[in-house]
Amino acid sequence: MDTKHLPEKDSTTPTGWKEWLNSRTGCYSLLRGALDEPIPGGARWAYIFGSGLLYLFLSQVITGVFLALYYVPSSDHAHTTVAYISKVVSSGLFLRSLHAYGATAIVILLFLHISQTLLYGSYKGRREMLWLSGCFLLALMLGMAFTGYLLPWDKQAYFASAVGTNIITEIPVIGSPLQELLRGGSQMGTLTISRFFVLHAFVLPGLLIAFIGAHLFFVSQSGPGGTYQ
Amino acid sequence: MSAPAEIHEQMERRSFLSLLLGTIGGIVGAVMAIPLVRFATFPLRNRSGQASWSDVGKVDEFQSLNAPVPRSIDIQTVEGWRSSVMQNSVYVVPNGSGNLKVLSSVCPHLGCAIRWVDDKDRFICPCHGGTFTKSGERVSGPPLRAMDELESKVENGVLRVRFQYFRQLDANKEPIS
């Protein structure tokens, strides 16, 4: 048989069920395209922050969904349920800590990621949309950090959020109504927890996933940024 | 060195690295999965404790009883982080020669609340039409067993009952711990 015209079989050509799935979804080719992309100047530790953030975000989503199995967003129950998670439920303290420390790690990695992009100048030209979507992601992530901080409803959480929502009143004209909208009233209370919980568990994660999708799409469109000069 | 040999060497390193990545990823995933599963299945391993005793009413009230009477009882319950008083209804039934027995109103078929219907002299479950006699024996309908009798006792002239749930859709009465 003449095999000259058939594509060469190597380890990157999917076979079996992978071939079946790939010919119907193209997911394997997409994955290989992303993982096997040549990087000018070779791989560097400086390039890991984006992937690190993606994995941390995934970890936050998983631990967050599990914590919501026991957490109740109300001023009567928030502290009780968080204490129940930490002190009674198996692995509760571990998952809660992972979620809390993961949040801190994300903020640290965000600034490393941004610093690397800035220093390497890899926000210019065809990567401008990548930078812009990253700016939105920064704002959304800080929003997650701010809204998540209130949810345990202990003194530290209460006063941090009281200060944070008081700063909002400094905005001219719309400051005070915006503060009331965010708090669900003039003072911090059970409606504030509900609002922060909705932002933290529904609104911001939805927007984050959308913007991360866009961010990754722009990475694939613009290609590698190149070496440090 | 010839070019094909070099390519061959690179492929080797690449497949080793992806194997390493896959192995480490698998281990991390498994280690992460264990606390997640333990966390989510915690209520299955940590059921609320012993069923407690509740007051039904003074025995004198039930002395001249000739038909079942419903009584609402308060049950101390602990669900997860919340301890509360739950209400449930039971039927006090005359058991001949001045004895009383207490029946759970939870249908042994699928758990609806059974009602005593005086006109028909029967307990009738409104959901699927199971019927029972005055003393709780099964007459007709889908239930597989009689109404569940609850453990009861008289203390200082007060009728007390130990409320329990029993497994549904079972011909035998089996308590759910």
Interface residues (C-beta under 8 A of the other chain):
Chain A: D10 S11 S59 I62 F66 L69 Y70 H77 T80 T81 A83 Y84 V88 V89 S90 S91 G92 F94 L95
Chain B: M11 S15 M32 I34 P35 L36 R38 F39 A40 F42 R45 G80 W81
